[in-house]
């Protein structure tokens, strides 16, 4: 064997013995740290995946505002009562008490399609007390035109929505029990997607505004969102472009004058 190679082997073995002797007492700690880092990476991957399918928003007082899970979003009123559910071909409307007023899902739509095959023109539905609660219009058995829903046992309009050939289109309005605007949805008929969603305070001052983007693959993503206080002043604005997310936050003095503006960015 070459003398230089033999010397190198001796040096490597010696260094290995020294390192092993010096660091062996710390091996359990090192192994524990390596396992911790591995578990942390796995948790971060799992969290990133959860963020893609689960999103929760709150009102300033901590009350749940909305929650999205696997394409279905539930919107709540400030008092915590469920208001509206949409996503994955599900559309549900609830009144101020949280009572389901109208539900459209694949099964109900299919049943309604069979039932509505004979319907043409105007159709009215009444409560057991004889109060008008539904005022629908049909064409060829499909919802077509302006559709109205009223609060139970009340003459107050709950919602006013437009349909074309069975699909939502244009501006859909939902009202508080006193007749003021609650929220407004703007639909894209061609893609059957929401373009924008606006919520209002009971005094009809804009509360939140969300703008959605329909991609070429007919997928819907949130493009921007704005939140206002009860005085109508902007308090938060979020813009999303791909993985880039930018947020602007505004703070005010008690006299309602602007105090500061902060900007955040990630992605």
Buried (B, 14 or more C-beta within 10 A) or exposed (E): EEEEEEEEEEEEEEEEEEEEEEEEEEEEEEEEEEEEEEEEEEEEEEEEEEEEEEEEBEBEEEEBBBBBEEEBBBBBBBEEEBBBBBBEEBBBBBBBEEEEBBBBBEEEBEEBEEEBEEBBEEBEEEEEEEEBBBBBBBBEBBBBBEBBBBBBEBEEBBBBBBBBEBBBBBBBBBBBBEEEBBBBBBBBBEBBBBBBBBBBBBEEBBBBBBBBBBEEEEEBEBBBBBBBBEEEEBBBBBBBEEEEBBBBBBEBEEEEEEEEEEEEEEE
